[in-house]
Amino acid sequence: MLHQRAPSLSATNPSEGLDQEEADPLNTGVTVWPSSAELASRLIDESGSGSLLDVSGKRVIELGSGCGLGGLACAAADASKVTLTDLPEVLNDVTKRNIGANSVLTWTCDLQAKPLAWPGEDSAELGDCDVVLGADLIYREADVDLLLAAIRNLIKQNNARKFIWMQPSRDPIANAKAMHCFKENHHSVTTVGPDLYVVDLTPSTGEKQPATSDVPETQGTPAVVSEEVHSADENGAVKQGAKRSREMTSEDDTEPTKRSRARRASVYPGMESYNAAVFTAFEGCAVRSADDVDREKSPSSEDASD
C-alpha cells in the first residue's frame, strides 16, 4: 500500500495530474505515475539476473522519489542500500510514511529517505552509490539542466556509475536535450524497454569523470538514431508516432534540417537534427538493445568449446 496525498491522481490520467501540478507543484511528488509502477515491476523481475536492471547488492540513490515506489522496489530486489530523495515537504508528506508502511522485516537493505534538491550540490552527504534511479523526472525543458547537474554531482561526489531512467516522452524536446547532453559527455545509452533507458555514467572514452571537450565522432562506424515519426492531422496539429531505430544517413543533414537546427539553437545550444517529419532524439548516442548487451556479455561458441 502506498500513501498518496492526492489519491484522485492515481496516475491513470497523467494530463490531469500535470494540469493540477501547475497549480500545486507537490502533486507530481505525491502521485504514483504509471512509469513508476512499470519500473518497479522490471526491477523486481530482473533481481539476480545480472542484467543492466539488476540492482541486487547495489547501493542506489533514487531521485525525485515521491511516493517511493521505485526505491521500495529496489529494496525488494535485494539492493544493499537505498536512499530515497526528494524535497523535504514531499519526504515528510508521503515518502517516509510509505517506507514505514511497506518495509519488510526480512529485507536486509539499508533503506532511508533524505532531502535532496536539484542540482544536489550537497549530495556527498548521501554517501557512495552504484546506481542512480529515476522515473518521470522531466516534465518540461526547464527541468533538464537541473537533472543533468544533479547527475554530474552524483558522479563526482557519490561515484555513481549507472543511471536507470524511466522517462515517458512528455516533452520530446526536453528528452532530446537530455540525451544529447549524455552523448556530448560520452555516455552510452541502452534502451531496455519502452521509455526505459540505462545510461552508463562512466564515459565511453574510459575517463573517470565526464569530459566536456568536443571530441570528434569516431569515423567509419555508422551512427544509430532512435526517432519518433510524426504526422499532422487535418488541423495541422502534430501527432506523435511510434519510435524506431535506424542508421543515420546523409538525409539527416539536409538543408531543411540545417535551417531547423539553427532555429532550435535558440532553445538550447548544440541541439541537433529536428525536421518536420522526424525528431531524432538520440542522434549520435551509442544506443544498443538489451539483446546486443547480452550477446556482448555471453562467451562466444569458440570460447565455450575451449
C-alpha positions in Angstrom: 0.0 0.0 0.0 1.3 3.4 -0.9 0.1 6.6 0.6 -0.7 9.5 -1.8 -1.6 13.0 -0.8 -3.9 13.2 -3.8 -5.5 9.8 -4.3 -7.6 11.1 -7.2 -4.4 11.5 -9.2 -3.5 7.8 -9.1 -1.8 8.4 -12.4 -4.4 6.8 -14.7 -4.7 10.3 -16.2 -1.2 11.9 -16.4 -2.5 15.0 -18.2 -4.9 15.7 -15.3 -2.0 15.4 -12.9 0.1 17.8 -14.9 -2.7 20.3 -15.0 -3.0 20.2 -11.3 0.8 20.2 -10.8 0.8 23.7 -12.4 -1.3 25.0 -9.5 0.4 22.8 -6.9 3.9 21.6 -7.7 3.8 19.0 -5.0 1.3 16.9 -6.9 4.0 15.3 -9.1 5.7 14.2 -5.9 2.7 12.6 -4.2 1.2 10.7 -7.1 2.1 7.2 -8.3 2.6 7.6 -12.0 2.3 4.6 -14.4 6.0 4.8 -15.2 7.0 4.2 -11.6 4.8 1.1 -11.4 6.3 -0.2 -14.6 9.9 0.5 -13.5 9.2 -1.2 -10.1 7.9 -4.3 -11.8 11.0 -4.5 -14.1 13.4 -4.0 -11.2 11.9 -6.8 -9.2 11.7 -9.2 -12.2 15.4 -8.6 -13.0 16.7 -9.1 -9.5 19.7 -11.5 -9.5 19.6 -11.8 -13.3 22.9 -10.0 -13.9 21.1 -7.7 -16.4 21.5 -4.0 -16.7 18.4 -3.6 -14.5 19.7 -5.9 -11.7 20.2 -3.9 -8.6 20.8 -6.8 -6.2 23.8 -6.0 -3.9 24.0 -2.4 -5.2 23.8 1.0 -3.5 21.0 3.0 -5.0 20.1 6.7 -4.8 16.6 7.5 -6.2 16.0 11.0 -7.5 12.5 12.5 -7.2 11.3 9.5 -5.1 7.8 11.0 -4.4 5.8 8.1 -3.0 8.9 5.9 -3.1 7.7 3.1 -5.3 11.0 2.8 -7.3 13.2 2.8 -4.2 11.0 0.3 -2.3 11.2 -2.0 -5.4 15.0 -1.8 -5.2 14.8 -2.8 -1.6 12.6 -5.7 -2.5 15.1 -6.6 -5.3 17.9 -7.1 -2.7 19.8 -3.8 -3.1 22.2 -3.4 -0.3 21.4 0.2 0.4 18.6 2.5 -1.0 18.4 6.2 -0.3 15.1 7.8 -1.4 15.5 11.6 -2.1 13.1 14.4 -2.8 12.1 17.8 -1.5 11.7 17.9 2.3 8.0 18.6 2.1 7.5 15.5 -0.1 9.6 13.3 2.1 7.7 14.3 5.2 4.3 14.1 3.5 4.4 10.7 1.9 7.8 9.2 1.3 8.7 8.4 4.9 5.2 7.1 5.6 5.5 4.7 2.8 8.9 3.4 3.9 7.3 2.7 7.3 4.2 1.1 5.9 5.9 -1.1 3.3 9.3 -2.1 4.8 9.5 -5.9 5.2 11.4 -7.4 8.2 13.2 -9.9 6.0 14.7 -7.1 3.9 18.4 -6.7 4.6 18.5 -3.4 2.7 19.6 -0.2 4.5 16.6 1.9 3.5 16.4 5.6 4.2 15.0 8.9 3.0 17.0 12.1 2.8 16.2 15.5 1.3 18.0 16.4 -1.9 17.0 19.5 -4.0 18.5 19.6 -7.5 21.2 20.4 -8.6 22.2 18.4 -5.5 25.4 20.2 -4.6 25.2 18.6 -1.1 24.8 15.1 -2.5 28.1 14.0 -0.9 26.1 13.6 2.4 24.2 10.7 0.9 27.3 8.5 0.6 28.6 6.5 -2.3 26.2 4.8 -4.7 26.5 2.4 -7.7 23.1 3.2 -9.3 21.0 6.4 -9.7 17.3 5.7 -10.2 14.6 7.9 -11.5 11.1 7.8 -13.1 9.2 10.6 -14.8 11.8 13.2 -13.8 11.3 15.6 -16.8 8.0 17.4 -17.4 9.3 20.4 -19.3 12.6 21.7 -20.8 13.4 23.8 -17.7 13.8 20.5 -15.7 16.6 19.2 -17.9 19.5 21.4 -16.7 18.7 20.7 -13.1 18.5 17.0 -13.6 21.8 16.9 -15.5 23.5 19.0 -12.8 22.3 16.5 -10.2 23.6 13.6 -12.2 27.0 15.3 -12.6 27.2 15.9 -8.8 26.3 12.3 -8.1 29.1 11.2 -10.5 31.7 13.4 -8.9 30.6 13.3 -5.2 29.0 9.8 -4.9 30.8 7.8 -7.6 27.6 6.9 -9.4 28.2 4.7 -12.4 24.8 3.9 -13.8 21.5 5.8 -14.3 18.4 3.7 -14.6 15.8 6.1 -16.1 12.1 5.6 -17.0 11.1 8.7 -18.9 7.9 8.9 -20.9 8.1 11.5 -23.7 6.0 14.2 -22.1 8.2 16.9 -23.9 10.2 15.4 -26.8 12.5 18.5 -27.0 13.3 18.1 -23.3 14.0 14.4 -23.6 16.2 15.1 -26.7 18.2 17.7 -24.9 19.0 15.3 -22.0 20.0 12.6 -24.4 22.1 15.0 -26.5 24.0 16.1 -23.3 24.7 12.5 -22.3 26.2 12.0 -25.8 28.3 15.1 -25.5 29.7 13.7 -22.3 30.5 10.3 -24.0 27.9 8.3 -22.0 26.4 5.3 -23.8 22.6 4.9 -23.6 21.0 1.5 -23.8 17.3 1.1 -24.4 15.9 -1.8 -22.3 12.2 -1.2 -22.8 9.6 1.3 -23.8 10.7 4.6 -22.4 13.3 2.8 -20.2 17.0 3.6 -20.5 20.2 2.7 -18.8 22.9 5.4 -19.1 26.5 4.3 -18.4 27.8 7.2 -16.3 31.4 6.1 -17.0 32.2 7.8 -20.3 32.9 5.6 -23.3 36.3 7.4 -23.5 37.3 5.5 -20.4 37.7 8.6 -18.3 36.5 8.6 -14.7 34.8 11.9 -14.9 32.6 13.3 -17.7 34.5 15.0 -20.5 33.5 18.5 -21.6 35.7 18.9 -24.6 34.4 18.5 -28.1 35.7 15.0 -29.1 35.2 14.2 -32.8 32.9 11.3 -33.6 34.5 8.0 -34.5 34.7 7.7 -38.2 33.7 4.6 -40.1 31.1 3.4 -37.6 27.5 4.2 -38.6 25.7 6.2 -36.0 22.4 4.8 -34.8 19.4 7.1 -34.1 16.1 6.4 -32.4 13.4 8.5 -33.9 9.8 9.4 -33.4 7.8 9.7 -36.6 5.2 12.4 -36.5 2.3 13.3 -38.8 -0.1 16.2 -38.9 -3.9 15.9 -38.6 -6.4 17.9 -40.7 -5.9 20.9 -38.4 -2.2 20.9 -38.7 -1.5 19.6 -35.2 1.4 17.2 -34.8 0.6 13.7 -33.8 3.3 11.7 -32.0 4.1 8.4 -33.6 6.0 5.2 -32.7 9.7 5.0 -32.0 12.1 3.2 -34.3 15.8 2.9 -34.7 17.9 3.2 -37.9 21.4 4.1 -39.1 22.0 7.8 -39.7 22.1 8.8 -43.4 23.0 11.9 -45.4 19.3 12.9 -45.4 19.7 13.7 -41.7 21.8 16.7 -42.8 19.6 18.2 -45.4 19.1 21.9 -45.8 15.7 21.9 -44.1 17.3 20.1 -41.2 20.1 22.6 -41.0 17.6 25.5 -41.0 15.6 23.8 -38.3 18.8 23.3 -36.3 19.5 27.0 -36.5 16.0 27.7 -35.2 16.4 25.2 -32.4 19.8 26.6 -31.4 17.9 29.5 -29.7 16.2 26.9 -27.5 19.4 25.4 -26.2 23.0 25.2 -27.6 24.0 22.2 -29.5 20.5 20.9 -30.4 20.9 18.6 -33.4 18.5 17.4 -36.1 14.9 18.3 -35.9 12.8 18.4 -39.0 9.1 18.4 -39.8 8.8 14.7 -40.0 11.5 13.1 -37.9 12.7 14.0 -34.4 16.0 12.2 -33.8 16.1 12.2 -30.0 19.2 10.0 -29.7 21.3 11.4 -32.5 24.9 10.2 -32.1 24.3 8.2 -28.9 25.6 4.7 -28.6 22.1 3.3 -28.5 22.0 -0.5 -28.1 19.3 -3.0 -27.5 19.3 -5.2 -24.4 19.8 -8.2 -26.7 23.0 -6.6 -28.0 24.3 -6.2 -24.4 23.5 -9.8 -23.6 25.4 -11.0 -26.7 28.4 -8.9 -25.7 28.4 -10.4 -22.2 27.9 -14.0 -23.3 31.1 -16.1 -24.2 31.3 -17.0 -27.9 30.8 -20.5 -29.0 34.5 -20.8 -29.7 35.4 -19.7 -26.2 32.8 -22.1 -24.8 34.4 -25.0 -26.7 37.8 -24.2 -25.2 
